[in-house]
Amino acid sequence: MSAPEPATALSFTDVSAERGGRIIWSESTFDVEAGRFVAVIGPNGSGKTTLLQVILGLLGPASGSVRVFGRAPGTQNDEIGYVPQNYDANANEAIRARDAVLLGLTGRRWGFGRTSAADRARVEEALGWVDAVGIADRRLSDLSGGQRQRIALAGALVAQPKMLILDEPLASLDVRNQHEIVAVLGRLKRELGVTVLVVAHDLNPLLGVLDSAIYLLDGHAHHAALDKVVDSALLTHMYGTRIQVAHTLQGELYMRSGG
C-alpha cells in the first residue's frame, strides 16, 4: 500500500536566502496546503526569483528548513512543472508545438530512438488540457503569444506534476489571452488537484482563482489567505505607491494604483 500524499505542498521553517553574501529575505516560516492556487508577489528586487530557486533546489537556504511535499528541495523536481518567464527566448522557433511539448516529457532522451505510444498519448492529453490540440502541428514561430503560453504550459504539464510553477505567465499577453490562460490554470487546479504557484506583477487577472499569496515584504517571505493580502494598506506598503482595493458593481475585487 503506497503512502498517502502529503497534505502540505511547501513548508518553510525560519528560512533565509542569501546571494553574494547579502541576505535577500530571512526568518520566513509558513506552510502552503497542497492543491492550492498561490500567487508570489512583491516589488522588483524583493526576491521572488530567489524564492522559486529555493523551492526548486537550485539555491540552498542560508538557514532554516524547506520541504516540498515532505522532501528536500530538488529531490522531487520530476513532480514539478516549471515555466520560466523567458520560455519564448529559449524555445526553438522551428520546432512543432507537439514536439515542444514532448520535450517536457523526454528531456535528455530527445533525439535518441523512437518515442513510445504512451509518450505520445501523454502529449495529446496535455495538449487537450490546455485546449491546444488544434495548433499542435504548427511551428512555434507561427504561434501567437497566447498560443505559445499554452504550449509552454502543456510542456510543464505533460509529466503529470503535482505542482506547477509559472514565472510571470501573463506578462506579455493581452487581456483576452490573460483570461483564457487563467481559466486553464483554474481548471487544472480544480480537476487535477495540482498545486499552482504563479509569480505575478498584476493580481487582477488572477483574483477569481487565487486561494492565497506568498508575499515579500520588509525582508521576509510571508504567506496568507487572499483576503488578508488584497488589502490597500498592505499592498501600498509593499509596493511603495498608493494601491486601492475596490469592488465592481458585480461585487468582484480589483486593484488600482494611484488615487
C-alpha positions as CSV (number, residue, x, y, z in Angstrom):
1,M,0.0,0.0,0.0
2,S,1.5,3.3,-1.1
3,A,2.0,6.2,1.4
4,P,-0.6,8.9,1.4
5,E,0.2,12.1,-0.5
6,P,1.5,14.9,1.9
7,A,-1.2,17.5,2.7
8,T,1.4,20.2,2.7
9,A,3.0,21.3,-0.6
10,L,5.5,23.7,0.8
11,S,6.9,24.1,4.3
12,F,9.3,26.9,5.2
13,T,10.7,27.0,8.8
14,D,12.8,30.1,9.7
15,V,14.2,30.2,6.2
16,S,16.7,32.8,5.0
17,A,18.0,33.2,1.4
18,E,21.4,34.7,0.5
19,R,23.1,35.9,-2.7
20,G,26.6,37.2,-3.0
21,G,26.9,37.4,0.8
22,R,23.7,39.5,1.0
23,I,20.6,38.3,2.8
24,I,17.7,38.7,0.3
25,W,14.9,37.7,2.8
26,S,15.0,36.0,6.2
27,E,13.1,34.4,9.1
28,S,10.4,33.1,6.8
29,T,8.0,30.5,8.3
30,F,4.8,29.3,6.5
31,D,3.0,26.3,5.1
32,V,1.1,26.0,1.8
33,E,-1.5,23.4,1.6
34,A,-1.4,21.0,-1.4
35,G,-3.9,21.7,-4.2
36,R,-3.9,25.5,-3.7
37,F,-3.5,28.3,-6.2
38,V,-1.0,30.7,-4.9
39,A,0.4,34.0,-6.2
40,V,4.0,35.0,-5.5
41,I,4.2,38.8,-5.3
42,G,6.5,41.6,-4.2
43,P,8.3,44.6,-5.7
44,N,11.2,44.2,-8.1
45,G,14.3,43.0,-6.3
46,S,12.4,41.6,-3.3
47,G,13.5,38.0,-4.0
48,K,10.6,36.3,-6.0
49,T,13.0,34.5,-8.3
50,T,15.2,33.6,-5.4
51,L,12.1,32.0,-3.7
52,L,11.4,29.9,-6.8
53,Q,15.1,28.8,-6.9
54,V,14.9,27.7,-3.3
55,I,11.8,25.7,-3.9
56,L,13.4,24.0,-6.9
57,G,16.6,23.3,-5.0
58,L,18.7,25.5,-7.3
59,L,19.7,27.6,-4.4
60,G,20.1,26.3,-0.9
61,P,18.7,28.2,2.0
62,A,21.2,30.2,4.0
63,S,19.4,29.0,7.2
64,G,16.3,27.1,8.2
65,S,14.4,24.2,6.7
66,V,12.5,23.9,3.4
67,R,10.3,20.9,2.5
68,V,8.5,20.4,-0.8
69,F,5.8,17.7,-0.5
70,G,7.7,16.5,2.6
71,R,11.1,16.2,1.0
72,A,14.2,18.3,0.5
73,P,14.0,20.8,-2.5
74,G,15.5,19.4,-5.7
75,T,14.7,15.7,-4.9
76,Q,11.3,15.8,-6.5
77,N,11.7,18.2,-9.5
78,D,10.2,15.5,-11.8
79,E,7.0,16.2,-9.9
80,I,7.2,20.0,-10.6
81,G,6.3,21.5,-13.9
82,Y,8.2,24.8,-14.4
83,V,7.5,27.5,-17.0
84,P,10.2,30.3,-16.9
85,Q,9.4,33.9,-17.8
86,N,11.7,33.7,-20.9
87,Y,10.2,30.5,-22.4
88,D,9.9,32.2,-25.8
89,A,13.5,33.2,-25.8
90,N,14.7,29.6,-25.1
91,A,12.3,27.9,-27.5
92,N,13.4,26.5,-30.9
93,E,11.3,28.6,-33.3
94,A,11.3,25.9,-36.0
95,I,10.0,23.1,-33.8
96,R,6.4,21.9,-34.0
97,A,4.3,22.7,-31.0
98,R,3.6,19.0,-30.4
99,D,7.3,18.2,-30.3
100,A,8.0,21.1,-27.9
101,V,5.5,19.5,-25.5
102,L,7.2,16.1,-26.0
103,L,10.5,17.7,-24.8
104,G,8.9,18.3,-21.5
105,L,8.5,14.5,-21.1
106,T,11.5,13.0,-22.8
107,G,14.1,15.6,-21.7
108,R,17.6,14.4,-22.4
109,R,16.1,11.4,-24.3
110,W,15.2,13.8,-27.1
111,G,16.7,12.6,-30.4
112,F,17.5,9.1,-29.2
113,G,15.3,6.4,-30.5
114,R,11.5,6.4,-31.1
115,T,9.1,7.8,-28.7
116,S,6.6,5.3,-27.2
117,A,2.8,5.2,-27.7
118,A,2.5,6.1,-24.1
119,D,4.7,9.2,-24.5
120,R,2.6,10.3,-27.5
121,A,-0.7,9.7,-25.5
122,R,0.7,11.9,-22.7
123,V,1.4,14.7,-25.1
124,E,-2.1,14.5,-26.6
125,E,-3.6,14.6,-23.1
126,A,-1.5,17.6,-22.1
127,L,-2.5,19.4,-25.3
128,G,-6.1,18.7,-24.5
129,W,-5.9,20.1,-21.0
130,V,-4.7,23.5,-22.4
131,D,-7.1,23.5,-25.4
132,A,-4.1,23.4,-27.8
133,V,-4.8,20.2,-29.9
134,G,-5.8,22.3,-32.9
135,I,-2.4,24.1,-33.0
136,A,-0.2,21.1,-32.2
137,D,1.2,20.6,-35.7
138,R,2.1,24.3,-36.2
139,R,5.6,25.6,-35.7
140,L,6.3,27.8,-32.6
141,S,7.3,30.6,-34.9
142,D,3.8,30.7,-36.3
143,L,2.0,30.9,-32.9
144,S,0.8,34.0,-31.1
145,G,1.9,34.8,-27.6
146,G,-1.1,33.3,-26.0
147,Q,-0.8,30.1,-28.1
148,R,2.9,29.8,-27.1
149,Q,2.0,30.1,-23.5
150,R,-0.5,27.2,-23.9
151,I,2.3,25.1,-25.4
152,A,4.7,26.1,-22.6
153,L,2.0,25.1,-20.0
154,A,1.4,21.8,-21.8
155,G,5.2,21.1,-21.8
156,A,5.2,21.6,-18.0
157,L,2.0,19.5,-17.6
158,V,3.0,16.5,-19.7
159,A,5.0,14.8,-17.0
160,Q,1.9,14.9,-14.8
161,P,3.4,17.0,-12.0
162,K,2.0,17.7,-8.5
163,M,3.0,21.3,-8.7
164,L,3.1,23.9,-11.4
165,I,5.4,26.9,-11.0
166,L,5.0,29.7,-13.6
167,D,7.1,32.9,-13.6
168,E,5.1,35.9,-14.9
169,P,3.0,33.8,-17.4
170,L,0.6,36.7,-18.2
171,A,3.2,39.4,-18.6
172,S,3.3,39.7,-22.4
173,L,-0.3,38.7,-23.1
174,D,-3.3,40.9,-24.0
175,V,-6.4,40.9,-21.7
176,R,-8.3,38.2,-23.7
177,N,-5.3,35.8,-23.6
178,Q,-4.7,36.5,-19.9
179,H,-8.2,35.5,-19.0
180,E,-8.0,32.4,-21.2
181,I,-4.7,31.2,-19.6
182,V,-6.1,31.9,-16.1
183,A,-9.2,29.9,-16.9
184,V,-7.0,26.9,-18.0
185,L,-4.9,27.2,-14.8
186,G,-8.0,27.3,-12.7
187,R,-9.4,24.1,-14.4
188,L,-6.1,22.3,-13.8
189,K,-6.2,23.2,-10.1
190,R,-9.8,22.1,-9.7
191,E,-9.8,18.9,-11.8
192,L,-6.3,17.6,-11.4
193,G,-5.6,18.9,-7.8
194,V,-2.3,20.4,-9.0
195,T,-0.7,23.0,-6.6
196,V,-0.2,26.1,-8.7
197,L,2.4,28.9,-7.9
198,V,2.3,31.9,-10.1
199,V,4.7,34.8,-9.9
200,A,2.6,37.8,-10.9
201,H,3.1,41.6,-11.3
202,D,-0.6,42.3,-11.6
203,L,-3.0,40.2,-9.4
204,N,-6.2,41.5,-11.1
205,P,-6.5,38.8,-13.8
206,L,-5.9,36.1,-11.1
207,L,-8.2,37.2,-8.3
208,G,-11.0,34.8,-9.4
209,V,-8.9,31.7,-8.9
210,L,-6.4,32.5,-6.2
211,D,-6.6,31.0,-2.7
212,S,-3.6,32.8,-1.1
213,A,-0.4,34.6,-1.8
214,I,3.3,34.4,-0.8
215,Y,4.4,38.0,-0.5
216,L,7.8,39.5,0.0
217,L,7.6,42.4,2.5
218,D,10.2,44.1,4.7
219,G,12.8,41.5,4.0
220,H,10.7,38.4,4.8
221,A,8.6,36.0,2.8
222,H,5.0,35.7,4.2
223,H,2.0,33.5,3.3
224,A,-1.6,34.4,3.9
225,A,-5.1,33.8,2.6
226,L,-6.1,36.1,-0.3
227,D,-8.4,38.3,1.7
228,K,-5.6,39.1,4.1
229,V,-3.2,40.1,1.2
230,V,-5.6,42.0,-1.0
231,D,-5.6,44.9,1.4
232,S,-5.0,48.5,0.5
233,A,-2.6,49.3,3.4
234,L,-0.6,46.1,3.0
235,L,-0.2,46.5,-0.8
236,T,0.6,50.2,-0.6
237,H,3.3,49.5,2.0
238,M,4.7,46.6,-0.1
239,Y,4.9,48.5,-3.4
240,G,5.7,51.9,-2.1
241,T,2.9,53.5,-4.0
242,R,-0.8,54.0,-3.2
243,I,-2.9,51.0,-4.2
244,Q,-6.7,50.9,-3.7
245,V,-8.7,47.8,-3.4
246,A,-12.3,48.2,-4.6
247,H,-15.3,46.2,-5.8
248,T,-17.0,46.2,-9.2
249,L,-20.8,46.6,-9.3
250,Q,-20.9,42.8,-9.6
251,G,-19.0,42.5,-6.3
252,E,-15.7,41.4,-7.8
253,L,-12.4,42.6,-6.4
254,Y,-10.0,44.7,-8.4
255,M,-7.0,46.8,-7.6
256,R,-5.8,50.1,-9.0
257,S,-2.8,52.3,-8.3
258,G,-2.9,56.0,-7.5
259,G,-5.9,58.0,-6.5
